[in-house]
Amino acid sequence: MLPFRIAWGRGRHPAAATLGDSLFQWLSSGVALALIGLLILIAIVLFVGAEESLRRFGVGFLSGAIWDPVPPEVFGAAPFVYGTLVTSALALLFGVPISLGIAIFLSELAPPWLRIPLTYLVELLAAVPSVVYGLWGIFVLAPAMRNVVEPWVQGSFGFLPIFGGTPIGTDKFTAGVILAVMIIPTISAVSREALLAVPQSQREAALSLGATRWETTRLAVLRYARAGIFGSIVLGLGRAVGETMAVTMTIGNRNAISVSLFDQGQTIASWIANNFTEAGPLELSALIELGLVLMLMSLLINIFARVMVRRVLRREELAA
């Protein structure tokens, strides 16, 4: 079969090969430009829809803490931006260590008979709909947090302001935990692929120098794959920032800024979902501006990820 392919490739007319390469290049370029155009179109639509809110509130919209649809109608985004950042940070705090542990186990330690079923299970968790996680959060996670986890945390760390207040089970802490559960499959799956992409020679070199299995994983494998691992964390953060239904069902939906994680809160996505269908003209414009803010937050996250990955790769080149 291989000689036939070689002969067939050599027998093609050079003009046909050049035409095929040109068509592929133009098609790929067109798809890439179409994607960029789609993002620009979404941004323009959001900007036009939010024009009234932008003109009335200006930059103060980001720092405003009041959302009052009663005339004279005052709207501010600060509580929702704060809730989004807090719950996303909690999701990374809880989810990243567990995700990396799963990825390391599946790629480096798990026996073959267990590796494949667990991999399928992790990928299946990534496909579970958000509303299913939300239902699980309401009927299983929230009672457990209210009766067991949050009282224990408050009893152990109650001297810290972030663990003050009354544990109620539907709050920012619970929302952060359910977001962590939701991003674990994404981060662990991508991190596993990054670890599997590490050349076997890296492991063999470390073992030949007398490194233990954990030292080989930590020094040879994780360091080599850290750019891919960081990318997986950013993907998980992107999902946490934009998550809607599960957060809406577990965060308590209270429009306020508070230090305690046991207080109810709100995120940008959950607030838009709760109020979009009943909003008046100006409030609808403010909600669309919230969507624009969320899009800008995602853009900044991706820019930050690009900068950090480049720095990591540059350090690796200098170290080599």
C-alpha positions as MATLAB code, in Angstrom:
seq = 'MLPFRIAWGRGRHPAAATLGDSLFQWLSSGVALALIGLLILIAIVLFVGAEESLRRFGVGFLSGAIWDPVPPEVFGAAPFVYGTLVTSALALLFGVPISLGIAIFLSELAPPWLRIPLTYLVELLAAVPSVVYGLWGIFVLAPAMRNVVEPWVQGSFGFLPIFGGTPIGTDKFTAGVILAVMIIPTISAVSREALLAVPQSQREAALSLGATRWETTRLAVLRYARAGIFGSIVLGLGRAVGETMAVTMTIGNRNAISVSLFDQGQTIASWIANNFTEAGPLELSALIELGLVLMLMSLLINIFARVMVRRVLRREELAA';
ca = [
       0.000    0.000    0.000;
       2.805    2.433    0.867;
       4.623    2.113   -2.525;
       1.309    2.705   -4.259;
       0.753    5.902   -2.235;
       4.249    7.109   -3.008;
       3.827    6.362   -6.701;
       0.412    8.042   -6.739;
       1.810   11.136   -5.039;
       4.675   11.332   -7.504;
       2.382   10.810  -10.452;
       0.167   13.802   -9.709;
       0.526   16.884  -11.829;
       2.396   19.697   -9.987;
      -0.353   22.168  -10.852;
      -2.989   19.917   -9.233;
      -0.923   19.602   -6.079;
      -0.397   23.367   -5.951;
      -4.104   23.993   -6.500;
      -5.013   21.593   -3.683;
      -2.587   23.274   -1.305;
      -3.926   26.701   -2.231;
      -7.548   25.628   -1.738;
      -6.740   24.130    1.644;
      -4.905   27.294    2.694;
      -7.731   29.563    1.560;
     -10.356   27.357    3.214;
      -8.461   27.268    6.519;
      -7.896   31.026    6.409;
     -11.559   31.600    5.656;
     -12.700   29.510    8.612;
     -10.287   31.326   10.937;
     -11.411   34.746    9.689;
     -15.058   33.700    9.993;
     -14.493   32.820   13.637;
     -12.866   36.192   14.290;
     -15.709   37.883   12.449;
     -18.260   36.024   14.572;
     -16.616   37.254   17.774;
     -16.528   40.806   16.456;
     -20.197   40.535   15.441;
     -21.172   39.312   18.914;
     -19.273   42.197   20.500;
     -20.970   44.714   18.170;
     -24.431   43.304   18.918;
     -23.770   43.480   22.669;
     -22.378   46.992   22.372;
     -25.407   48.210   20.393;
     -27.811   46.565   22.832;
     -25.999   48.096   25.807;
     -25.686   51.559   24.262;
     -28.429   53.137   26.394;
     -26.909   51.794   29.614;
     -23.410   52.825   28.547;
     -24.585   56.340   27.773;
     -26.454   56.763   31.056;
     -24.123   55.095   33.580;
     -20.724   55.181   31.853;
     -17.752   53.669   33.656;
     -19.603   54.006   36.967;
     -21.651   50.973   35.965;
     -18.768   48.714   36.986;
     -18.457   50.207   40.463;
     -22.159   50.674   41.178;
     -23.588   48.408   43.880;
     -27.298   49.177   43.412;
     -29.634   47.433   40.988;
     -33.017   49.148   41.224;
     -35.501   48.907   38.323;
     -37.856   51.356   40.029;
     -37.620   54.903   38.578;
     -35.256   56.687   38.363;
     -33.683   53.242   37.618;
     -30.130   52.827   38.859;
     -28.038   49.817   37.842;
     -24.558   48.728   38.888;
     -22.510   45.623   38.161;
     -20.174   45.453   41.176;
     -22.038   42.736   43.170;
     -22.227   40.449   40.149;
     -18.607   40.930   39.128;
     -17.591   40.278   42.737;
     -19.695   37.127   42.985;
     -18.332   35.836   39.676;
     -14.725   36.352   40.754;
     -15.231   34.831   44.221;
     -17.013   31.685   43.048;
     -14.538   31.183   40.191;
     -11.590   31.568   42.575;
     -13.140   29.013   44.943;
     -13.684   26.644   42.028;
     -10.002   26.835   41.076;
      -8.893   26.503   44.703;
     -10.865   23.296   45.202;
     -10.825   21.898   41.678;
      -7.244   22.305   40.454;
      -5.483   20.056   43.025;
      -8.073   17.308   42.577;
      -7.923   17.606   38.787;
      -4.131   17.371   38.732;
      -4.248   14.371   41.055;
      -6.692   12.613   38.727;
      -4.596   13.450   35.666;
      -1.362   12.220   37.285;
      -3.009    9.012   38.449;
      -4.549    8.250   35.053;
      -1.390    9.013   33.072;
       1.370    7.783   35.395;
       0.102    5.462   38.120;
      -3.152    3.708   37.197;
      -2.952    0.076   36.022;
      -4.188   -0.502   32.446;
      -7.326   -2.336   33.537;
      -8.431    0.690   35.594;
      -7.105    3.525   33.433;
      -9.546    3.185   30.535;
     -12.791    2.948   32.583;
     -11.780    5.898   34.755;
     -10.885    7.947   31.693;
     -14.308    7.280   30.192;
     -15.944    8.194   33.502;
     -14.101   11.523   33.706;
     -15.057   12.367   30.128;
     -18.666   11.414   30.872;
     -18.758   13.836   33.816;
     -17.719   16.632   31.464;
     -20.823   15.940   29.363;
     -23.340   16.128   32.233;
     -25.715   19.107   31.679;
     -25.416   22.070   33.994;
     -29.007   21.801   35.211;
     -28.330   18.232   36.389;
     -25.442   19.508   38.487;
     -27.781   22.191   39.781;
     -30.413   19.670   40.861;
     -27.736   17.594   42.557;
     -26.514   20.742   44.259;
     -29.981   21.611   45.598;
     -31.007   18.178   46.865;
     -27.663   16.642   47.886;
     -24.835   19.168   48.147;
     -26.695   22.056   49.798;
     -28.072   19.984   52.744;
     -24.648   18.397   53.246;
     -22.974   21.809   53.221;
     -25.563   23.283   55.607;
     -25.570   20.458   58.136;
     -22.023   19.073   58.005;
     -19.373   20.889   55.999;
     -20.045   24.556   56.706;
     -20.581   24.127   60.483;
     -17.290   22.208   60.664;
     -15.464   24.850   58.628;
     -16.909   27.612   60.771;
     -16.020   25.773   63.954;
     -12.422   25.366   62.796;
     -11.823   28.655   60.991;
     -14.623   30.866   62.274;
     -12.124   33.465   63.481;
     -11.602   34.430   59.825;
     -14.103   36.977   58.442;
     -14.662   34.918   55.284;
     -16.226   32.157   57.398;
     -18.484   34.368   59.491;
     -22.269   34.453   59.409;
     -24.815   31.654   59.478;
     -24.292   28.565   57.294;
     -27.394   28.096   55.141;
     -26.177   25.775   52.384;
     -27.143   28.019   49.447;
     -24.366   30.566   49.342;
     -21.134   31.517   47.583;
     -19.239   28.685   49.268;
     -21.621   26.033   47.925;
     -21.622   27.644   44.486;
     -17.818   27.534   44.465;
     -17.838   23.853   45.408;
     -20.295   22.878   42.678;
     -18.281   24.879   40.144;
     -15.191   22.969   41.265;
     -17.006   19.691   40.621;
     -18.002   20.922   37.164;
     -14.530   22.037   36.066;
     -12.688   18.959   37.386;
     -13.481   16.827   34.294;
     -12.290   19.570   31.916;
      -9.026   20.296   33.711;
      -8.202   16.657   34.416;
      -8.910   15.507   30.842;
      -6.790   18.208   29.206;
      -4.023   17.851   31.805;
      -3.958   14.097   31.225;
      -3.443   14.629   27.511;
      -0.631   17.076   28.249;
       1.063   14.537   30.545;
       0.695   11.737   27.999;
       2.362   13.975   25.410;
       5.571   14.057   27.475;
       8.203   11.884   25.711;
       8.966    8.606   27.432;
      12.652    9.524   27.268;
      12.015   12.187   29.920;
      10.836    9.555   32.371;
      13.599    7.112   31.486;
      16.277    9.768   31.926;
      15.024   10.695   35.394;
      14.744    7.061   36.480;
      18.237    6.297   35.190;
      19.603    9.070   37.413;
      18.090    7.410   40.487;
      14.893    9.466   40.828;
      11.910    7.869   42.520;
       8.614    7.523   40.719;
       7.209   10.648   42.382;
      10.382   12.626   41.690;
      10.208   11.546   38.056;
       6.617   12.716   37.822;
       7.288   16.005   39.616;
      10.564   17.000   37.989;
      10.504   15.381   34.552;
       6.824   15.063   33.644;
       5.026   17.961   35.335;
       7.706   20.500   34.435;
       7.650   19.403   30.808;
       3.834   19.562   30.596;
       3.221   22.691   32.694;
       2.273   24.850   29.698;
      -0.486   22.402   28.753;
      -1.585   22.077   32.376;
      -1.832   25.850   32.696;
      -3.930   25.929   29.551;
      -6.300   23.364   31.039;
      -6.677   25.483   34.164;
      -7.585   28.494   32.046;
     -10.203   26.413   30.209;
     -11.669   25.405   33.567;
     -11.668   29.029   34.719;
     -13.467   30.039   31.545;
     -16.220   27.531   32.247;
     -16.492   28.628   35.876;
     -16.788   32.303   34.933;
     -19.579   31.692   32.422;
     -21.534   28.967   34.245;
     -25.214   29.813   34.717;
     -27.779   27.234   35.815;
     -25.890   25.342   38.519;
     -24.741   28.596   40.120;
     -28.214   30.123   39.891;
     -29.659   27.137   41.749;
     -27.091   27.124   44.588;
     -25.768   30.660   45.220;
     -28.909   32.081   46.849;
     -29.418   34.926   44.334;
     -28.896   37.899   46.652;
     -27.712   41.142   45.134;
     -25.074   42.172   47.671;
     -21.344   42.318   48.329;
     -20.220   40.562   51.515;
     -16.939   39.203   52.836;
     -18.360   35.976   54.259;
     -18.508   32.993   51.936;
     -21.536   31.773   53.875;
     -23.618   34.729   52.644;
     -25.780   34.515   49.570;
     -24.560   36.220   46.435;
     -24.959   36.563   42.711;
     -22.932   36.184   39.518;
     -23.181   37.918   36.166;
     -24.512   34.872   34.331;
     -27.045   33.943   37.008;
     -28.386   37.502   37.286;
     -28.887   37.743   33.516;
     -30.716   34.402   33.507;
     -32.984   35.441   36.381;
     -34.012   38.871   35.054;
     -33.716   38.913   31.270;
     -37.323   37.969   30.448;
     -38.930   40.528   32.800;
     -36.633   43.525   32.274;
     -37.733   46.926   31.018;
     -35.891   48.780   28.242;
     -33.177   50.367   30.388;
     -32.749   47.304   32.607;
     -32.521   45.127   29.504;
     -29.768   47.387   28.191;
     -27.975   47.084   31.550;
     -28.262   43.296   31.428;
     -26.769   43.276   27.942;
     -23.946   45.451   29.264;
     -23.394   42.795   31.937;
     -23.013   40.288   29.111;
     -20.473   42.603   27.496;
     -18.575   42.796   30.798;
     -18.571   39.005   31.027;
     -17.219   38.749   27.487;
     -14.452   41.235   28.318;
     -13.588   39.237   31.446;
     -13.233   36.089   29.329;
     -11.055   37.987   26.858;
      -8.785   39.234   29.640;
      -8.505   35.703   31.030;
      -7.394   34.381   27.643;
      -4.901   37.211   27.154;
      -3.469   36.531   30.609;
      -3.222   32.833   29.765;
      -1.356   33.577   26.531;
       1.121   35.822   28.329;
       1.759   33.278   31.082;
       2.214   30.374   28.650;
       4.724   32.397   26.651;
       6.648   33.209   29.810;
       6.705   29.550   30.817;
       7.913   28.480   27.383;
      10.543   31.226   27.348;
      11.884   30.148   30.736;
      12.050   26.555   29.527;
      14.033   27.653   26.441;
      16.444   29.683   28.560;
      16.866   26.786   31.007;
      17.596   24.421   28.145;
];
